[in-house]
Amino acid sequence: MDIIKSIVLGIIEGITEWLPISSTGHLILAKEFLDFQNVGQDFWDFFLYVIQLGAILAVVSAFFKKLNPFSAKKSLKEKQSGYRLWIKIVVACLPAAVLGLILNDTVEKYLENPLTVAITLILYGVGFIVLETVNKNRKPKISNLSLLNLKTALIIGGCQVLSIIPGTSRSGVTILGALLLGCSRYVAAEFSFFLAIPVMVGTSGLKLLKHGFNFTGMEIAVMIFGMLTAYIVSVACIKFLMGFVKKHDFKSFGYYRIALGIVVFITFLETGRG
């Protein structure tokens, strides 16, 4: 893999990790249309988690003030609110941490294929359209993160377990779960971003332990460029989505998912690898 390709993948990751449209589906297409024949599977797997780490750093920097409960500039009430937020995040991540470890190898063996990705892209795309249609005239019960209780947070985190199925989209399934539970679009998107921090950092750490860090200087440079690109693009994408959901619903993402699912299915049907 060269630096240009790593930048392209960083752009794809930065956009698709936060929008509910599945980074996996896009990376599958990227791997198909760009030449990665000489890229080892271990390096490819690790590279994907490195650029995800860049995306996570974007969330931390974008919401650092809200996520940091230790700031001397915050009042006691604000600090307590920050602690409560982190408790909700940790509790919500428990299902994914436990079941993800148990099911990860099975999912990789049986479900990491284009057909699964195409099906889940289309399925959850339809889900967004249906749910937004049903909720059109409903007022959300949870319009602020402070109103999100531990039980609701845990259920949303349970939805995150489904994201281990390729093509589901971690942000997509948590946003859908939050909307079903009465969260506003803004709260659903924001909490989805926060849930990604411990889950993806933990996953990257496990990949590092699994694969080690025996890479060449060029491979390290490629990963750094990809991670930095993912970070920069993620910052812009997060800002865009938080502004978008204040005025629009998620139907457009649903239609996009359906179209992408069809493209993934047709692409791999034609290549004989679907």
C-alpha angles and dihedrals in degrees: 000000000000130000095259091057091046089054091050090051090046089055091049092048093046092054103037100041092068103030110075093245104100122260089210094062092050094045090051090056091045091052089050098050099036120064109255098149093122096046113107117232093237092054092045092052093047093045090056091055092046092056089045087056088056089053091050092052087057091058092048093051095042093051099026095122092053095041096046110086094175100068113130088215092064124092121237089258092052091048091050089050089053092051091050090050092054091048089055091048094049093046091048091051095053096086092051092045094052103036093036091061092046098046103032098093093044092050092048090051101046110018107037096101137107094253092059091047093050093049095048093045091055096039096054091039088060088045092058093049094047095045094048090049092051093045095046096110098025122108113224116246093209111051097156133042090236088066092055108103127205094256093055091044090052092051091050088050089051088057088055089067088071089064091077085077105089115251095022097104118224093227091043097055095043092048090049091049092049092049091050089053093053103264121146117248090252094052091044093053095042095049090046089057092050093049090058094064102073095030097052095038089052092047092049090050091052091049090052091053091046099047101024120212103277099140134137124248091257092050090051090050090050091052093048093052091047092049094048091048092049089050095051095044092045092056090055093043094051091050090049095050095047089053093042096055092054090068107018141048128232097256093104090058089050092055090046092052091052092050092047091048090055091048092050091049095048093044094055093038089058094046091049093238100100 
